[in-house]
């Protein structure tokens, strides 16, 4: 069955849209309750089983100012969940032989080797053990939008630890380092490679972006901070190293995420996507989707196996990472769900896939909460319902 969904000047074609009625109803009821209760403003939930889109549910409002409703093709700025697209591009290029996981970053980007960073490899970058989690504390939102300035600043950073010896989330630097590796290897900005290697072949180039053209901003869901939370970041001890990794003005808030310059810029530590687009990308990592499989089964196993774990040296909590994806299902541990890999975003959006069940899942939302309670509830409903179907 082929379904074509119009999105402005382009159209997204889903050859395999086989909605599971019972699972769809359970999810629809759950997200309607979240919106009606005032807990959430607008949400999307999508799931694939194998190459089939089996859940595609939306609820609520994309833009309170105009009452524009959320539709399946509404892109949301989900902060870090689109890190997974940057990681996926790296795996696609590694499969093409442009670099290996143990290639030193300086082999592609010589300037990066300043201040003893010559031993940092692509693997260290992908599993957050590179030891370069910080950007200058005087960095402004305008600076984030200047690719060459940010890359120069990161190249000039000092190591926080010996690469490969500790793990610590590289909140902003991950995107620029992966993006510059991609640019040096291909001669193209990462947004162009996303379109050519991932989103274009999958028919979702108009639903997933790093930098989004300003002409498309009208389609975005508008972000808002949850009233009770004061923003998407939970309360944390004031002496955490994370407060030395980036200025407080760059914490992920609705104000930052609604800025036109931030939305337009390539900042691959985050991005804009619909739930079904990022779920489709994960599905195409697991298997063939409408004739497209992004990487081989062998590379999938290598890319999504546990690479490093421990106490996060930046945020202070236990963490487990594969190569560019965290390991473990929401509400579970990496040990209990080692075949699940994904990335969550500040504000509570989440996307993942599970090698064991063949399920890919995503929830996107525009009310920025400081936990993943909604995503956890919805993922449990989806995995249970789709597994039974």
C-alpha positions as CSV (number, residue, x, y, z in Angstrom):
1,X,0.0,0.0,0.0
2,X,1.5,3.4,-1.0
3,X,0.5,6.5,0.8
4,X,1.7,9.9,-0.3
5,X,1.5,12.8,2.1
6,X,1.7,16.3,0.8
7,X,4.1,18.7,2.7
8,X,4.1,22.0,0.8
9,X,6.1,21.8,-2.4
10,X,7.2,18.2,-1.8
11,X,5.7,14.9,-1.1
12,X,6.7,12.0,1.2
13,X,5.8,8.6,0.0
14,X,5.4,5.7,2.4
15,X,5.1,2.5,0.5
16,X,4.5,0.4,3.6
17,X,2.0,2.0,5.8
18,X,0.2,-0.8,7.7
19,X,-1.3,0.8,10.7
20,X,-2.1,-1.6,13.5
21,X,-5.6,-0.4,14.7
22,X,-5.4,-1.7,18.3
23,X,-1.9,-0.3,18.9
24,X,-2.8,3.0,17.1
25,X,-5.9,3.4,19.3
26,X,-4.0,2.8,22.5
27,X,-1.4,5.4,21.6
28,X,-4.0,7.9,20.3
29,X,-6.0,7.6,23.6
30,X,-2.8,8.0,25.6
31,X,-1.6,11.2,23.8
32,X,-5.1,12.6,23.8
33,X,-5.2,12.2,27.6
34,X,-1.8,13.9,27.9
35,X,-3.0,16.9,25.9
36,X,-6.5,17.1,27.5
37,X,-5.0,17.1,31.0
38,X,-2.7,20.0,30.1
39,X,0.4,17.9,30.7
40,X,1.4,18.3,27.0
41,X,0.6,20.8,24.3
42,X,1.3,18.8,21.1
43,X,2.8,15.3,20.4
44,X,3.6,12.9,17.6
45,X,4.2,9.2,18.1
46,X,5.4,6.9,15.3
47,X,6.5,3.3,15.2
48,X,7.8,0.9,12.6
49,X,7.9,-2.9,12.8
50,X,10.4,-4.0,10.2
51,X,9.8,-1.9,7.1
52,X,6.2,-1.1,8.0
53,X,4.9,2.1,9.6
54,X,2.5,0.7,12.1
55,X,1.7,3.6,14.4
56,X,1.4,7.3,13.2
57,X,-0.5,9.2,15.9
58,X,-0.7,13.0,16.6
59,X,-2.5,15.1,19.1
60,X,-2.7,18.7,20.2
61,X,-1.5,22.1,19.0
62,X,1.7,22.9,17.2
63,X,1.4,26.7,17.6
64,X,-0.8,28.1,20.4
65,X,-0.7,31.5,18.9
66,X,-2.6,30.3,15.8
67,X,-4.1,27.1,17.1
68,X,-2.4,25.3,14.2
69,X,-2.8,21.6,15.0
70,X,0.0,19.0,15.0
71,X,0.0,16.9,11.8
72,X,2.1,13.8,11.1
73,X,4.6,15.9,9.0
74,X,5.0,18.8,11.5
75,X,8.7,19.1,12.3
76,X,9.7,19.6,16.0
77,X,13.0,21.0,17.3
78,X,13.8,18.1,19.5
79,X,17.3,19.1,20.5
80,X,19.5,16.0,20.9
81,X,17.4,13.2,19.4
82,X,18.7,14.2,15.9
83,X,22.2,13.5,17.2
84,X,21.3,10.0,16.0
85,X,21.1,11.2,12.4
86,X,24.6,12.6,12.7
87,X,25.8,9.3,14.0
88,X,24.0,7.4,11.3
89,X,25.7,9.6,8.6
90,X,29.1,8.7,10.2
91,X,28.2,4.9,9.9
92,X,27.1,5.3,6.3
93,X,30.4,7.0,5.4
94,X,32.4,4.5,7.4
95,X,30.7,1.7,5.4
96,X,31.7,3.5,2.2
97,X,35.3,3.5,3.4
98,X,35.8,7.2,3.9
99,X,37.2,6.6,7.4
100,X,37.2,4.0,10.1
101,X,36.1,4.1,13.7
102,X,39.7,4.0,14.8
103,X,40.8,6.8,12.4
104,X,42.3,9.6,14.3
105,X,40.3,12.8,13.9
106,X,43.5,14.7,13.0
107,X,43.9,12.5,9.9
108,X,40.8,14.3,8.5
109,X,40.9,17.5,10.5
110,X,44.6,18.4,11.3
111,X,43.8,21.5,13.3
112,X,41.8,19.4,15.8
113,X,45.1,18.0,17.2
114,X,46.0,21.1,19.1
115,X,46.7,20.8,22.9
116,X,47.3,17.1,22.9
117,X,44.1,15.9,21.1
118,X,46.0,13.9,18.4
119,X,44.9,10.5,19.8
120,X,41.2,11.2,19.7
121,X,39.6,8.8,17.2
122,X,36.2,8.7,15.5
123,X,35.2,6.0,17.9
124,X,36.0,8.2,20.9
125,X,33.8,10.9,19.4
126,X,30.9,8.6,18.8
127,X,30.9,7.0,22.2
128,X,31.4,10.3,24.1
129,X,34.8,9.4,25.5
130,X,36.8,11.9,23.4
131,X,37.4,14.2,26.4
132,X,36.3,17.4,24.5
133,X,32.8,18.1,26.0
134,X,33.2,21.8,26.5
135,X,32.8,25.0,24.4
136,X,34.0,28.4,25.5
137,X,31.9,29.8,28.4
138,X,31.5,33.1,26.5
139,X,29.9,31.4,23.5
140,X,26.7,33.1,22.4
141,X,23.7,31.8,20.5
142,X,25.0,33.8,17.5
143,X,28.3,32.0,17.8
144,X,26.5,28.6,17.6
145,X,25.3,29.5,14.2
146,X,28.8,30.1,12.8
147,X,30.2,26.8,11.8
148,X,33.9,27.8,11.2
149,X,34.0,29.8,14.5
150,X,32.6,26.9,16.5
151,X,35.0,24.3,14.9
152,X,38.0,26.6,15.5
153,X,37.0,27.0,19.1
154,X,36.6,23.3,19.6
155,X,39.9,22.5,17.9
156,X,41.5,24.9,20.4
157,X,39.9,23.2,23.4
158,X,42.0,21.4,26.1
159,X,41.3,17.7,26.9
160,X,39.2,17.1,30.0
161,X,40.5,13.5,30.3
162,X,42.7,11.1,28.3
163,X,40.6,9.9,25.3
164,X,38.9,6.6,25.8
165,X,39.4,6.5,29.6
166,X,36.2,8.2,30.8
167,X,32.7,8.8,29.3
168,X,31.0,12.2,29.5
169,X,28.2,13.5,27.3
170,X,29.4,15.9,24.6
171,X,26.3,18.0,24.4
172,X,27.3,20.6,21.8
173,X,30.7,19.5,20.7
174,X,29.5,16.1,19.5
175,X,27.6,17.6,16.6
176,X,30.3,20.0,15.5
177,X,33.0,17.3,15.7
178,X,31.0,14.7,13.8
179,X,29.9,17.4,11.3
180,X,33.4,18.5,10.6
181,X,34.6,14.9,10.2
182,X,31.8,14.5,7.6
183,X,32.7,17.8,5.9
184,X,36.4,17.0,5.7
185,X,35.7,13.5,4.4
186,X,33.2,14.5,1.8
187,X,33.8,18.2,1.1
188,X,30.1,18.9,1.9
189,X,28.3,20.3,4.9
190,X,26.5,17.7,7.0
191,X,23.1,19.0,6.1
192,X,23.8,18.2,2.4
193,X,25.1,14.7,3.3
194,X,22.0,14.1,5.4
195,X,19.8,14.8,2.4
196,X,22.0,12.8,0.0
197,X,22.7,9.8,2.1
198,X,19.8,9.4,4.5
199,X,16.7,11.6,4.3
200,X,16.6,11.8,0.5
201,X,16.7,8.1,-0.2
202,X,14.2,7.5,2.6
203,X,11.8,10.1,1.2
204,X,11.9,12.3,4.4
205,X,14.0,15.2,3.3
206,X,11.2,17.6,4.1
207,X,10.7,16.2,7.7
208,X,14.2,16.0,9.2
209,X,16.8,18.7,9.2
210,X,19.9,20.0,11.0
211,X,19.7,23.5,9.6
212,X,16.2,24.2,8.4
213,X,15.6,26.8,5.6
214,X,13.8,29.8,7.0
215,X,11.2,29.4,4.3
216,X,10.1,26.2,6.1
217,X,10.0,27.6,9.6
218,X,6.2,28.1,9.4
219,X,5.8,24.4,9.5
220,X,7.5,23.9,12.8
221,X,5.9,23.3,16.1
222,X,6.6,26.2,18.6
223,X,8.4,25.2,21.7
224,X,7.2,26.2,25.2
225,X,8.7,25.5,28.6
226,X,6.6,23.4,31.0
227,X,5.1,25.9,33.5
228,X,6.0,23.8,36.6
229,X,9.5,22.9,35.5
230,X,11.0,26.3,34.5
231,X,12.7,24.7,31.6
232,X,13.7,21.2,30.3
233,X,16.7,20.7,32.6
234,X,16.1,19.0,36.0
235,X,17.6,20.5,39.2
236,X,21.3,19.5,39.3
237,X,24.1,20.1,41.9
238,X,25.8,23.4,41.2
239,X,29.3,21.9,41.1
240,X,28.6,19.5,38.2
241,X,31.2,19.8,35.4
242,X,28.3,20.4,32.9
243,X,28.2,24.0,34.1
244,X,31.8,24.4,32.8
245,X,31.0,22.8,29.5
246,X,28.7,25.5,28.1
247,X,27.3,28.8,29.3
248,X,23.9,28.8,31.1
249,X,22.5,31.0,28.3
250,X,22.8,28.0,25.9
251,X,20.8,25.5,28.0
252,X,18.0,24.1,25.9
253,X,15.0,26.2,26.5
254,X,12.0,27.2,24.4
255,X,13.4,30.7,23.9
256,X,16.7,29.3,22.4
257,X,14.9,26.6,20.4
258,X,12.4,29.1,18.8
259,X,15.1,31.5,17.5
260,X,15.1,31.7,13.7
261,X,18.9,31.8,13.5
262,X,19.2,28.7,15.7
263,X,16.6,26.9,13.6
264,X,18.3,27.8,10.3
265,X,21.9,26.9,11.4
266,X,23.7,23.6,11.2
267,X,24.0,22.6,14.8
268,X,24.1,18.8,14.5
269,X,24.0,18.2,18.3
270,X,20.3,18.7,17.7
271,X,17.8,19.1,14.9
272,X,14.3,19.3,13.7
273,X,12.2,16.2,12.8
274,X,8.8,14.6,12.8
275,X,8.4,11.5,14.9
276,X,7.8,9.3,11.8
277,X,10.9,10.7,10.0
278,X,13.3,9.8,12.8
279,X,11.5,6.5,13.4
280,X,11.9,5.7,9.6
281,X,15.6,6.4,9.9
282,X,15.9,4.0,12.7
283,X,13.8,1.4,10.9
284,X,16.2,1.7,7.9
285,X,19.1,0.9,10.2
286,X,17.4,-2.3,11.3
287,X,16.1,-3.5,7.9
288,X,15.2,-2.5,4.4
289,X,12.5,0.2,4.2
290,X,11.0,0.7,0.8
291,X,14.1,-0.6,-0.9
292,X,16.6,1.4,1.3
293,X,18.8,-0.1,4.0
294,X,21.3,2.4,5.4
295,X,24.0,0.1,6.7
296,X,24.7,-3.6,6.6
297,X,23.6,-6.0,9.4
298,X,27.3,-6.5,10.4
299,X,27.9,-2.8,10.8
300,X,24.6,-2.4,12.6
301,X,25.8,-4.9,15.2
302,X,29.1,-3.1,15.6
303,X,27.6,0.4,15.7
304,X,24.9,-0.5,18.3
305,X,26.8,-2.8,20.6
306,X,27.9,-1.4,24.0
307,X,31.1,0.6,23.5
308,X,31.6,2.3,26.8
309,X,29.7,2.8,30.1
310,X,30.2,4.3,33.6
311,X,29.4,7.4,35.5
312,X,29.1,10.3,33.2
313,X,32.0,12.6,33.9
314,X,30.0,15.7,32.8
315,X,26.5,15.1,34.1
316,X,27.2,12.7,37.0
317,X,24.8,9.9,36.3
318,X,25.3,6.3,35.0
319,X,25.4,6.0,31.3
320,X,26.0,3.4,28.6
321,X,26.8,4.2,24.9
322,X,27.2,2.4,21.7
323,X,28.8,4.3,18.7
324,X,26.6,7.4,18.6
325,X,23.5,6.0,20.4
326,X,22.8,5.4,24.0
327,X,22.0,1.8,25.0
328,X,18.8,0.7,26.8
329,X,15.1,1.3,26.7
330,X,13.3,4.1,28.6
331,X,12.3,2.8,32.0
332,X,14.9,0.0,31.8
333,X,18.7,-0.4,32.0
334,X,21.3,-1.1,29.4
335,X,21.8,-4.5,31.0
336,X,18.1,-5.3,30.8
337,X,17.6,-4.1,27.2
338,X,21.0,-4.2,25.5
339,X,19.5,-4.5,22.0
340,X,17.8,-1.1,22.2
341,X,19.7,1.9,21.0
342,X,18.6,5.5,20.7
343,X,19.0,9.2,21.7
344,X,16.8,11.3,23.9
345,X,16.4,15.1,23.7
346,X,16.3,17.8,26.4
347,X,12.6,18.5,26.9
348,X,11.5,14.9,26.8
349,X,11.4,13.7,23.2
350,X,12.9,10.3,22.5
351,X,13.6,7.9,19.6
352,X,15.1,4.5,19.5
353,X,15.1,1.1,17.8
354,X,15.4,-2.5,19.1
355,X,17.4,-5.1,17.1
356,X,15.6,-7.9,18.9
357,X,12.0,-7.0,18.1
358,X,12.6,-5.0,14.9
359,X,10.6,-2.1,16.3
360,X,11.6,1.6,15.8
361,X,9.9,4.2,17.9
362,X,9.8,8.0,18.3
363,X,7.9,10.5,20.3
364,X,8.2,14.3,19.6
365,X,6.6,17.0,21.6
366,X,6.7,20.8,21.9
367,X,6.3,21.3,25.7
368,X,9.8,21.0,27.2
369,X,9.6,19.0,30.4
370,X,12.5,18.0,32.6
371,X,12.0,14.3,32.4
372,X,11.0,11.5,30.0
373,X,7.8,10.4,31.8
374,X,5.5,10.9,28.8
375,X,8.0,9.2,26.4
376,X,8.5,6.3,28.9
377,X,4.8,5.7,29.2
378,X,4.3,5.9,25.4
379,X,7.3,3.6,24.6
380,X,5.9,1.0,27.0
381,X,2.5,1.1,25.3
382,X,4.1,0.9,21.8
383,X,6.5,-1.9,22.5
384,X,3.9,-4.0,24.2
385,X,1.2,-3.4,21.6
386,X,3.4,-3.8,18.5
387,X,5.1,-6.9,19.9
388,X,1.7,-8.5,20.4
389,X,0.3,-7.5,17.0
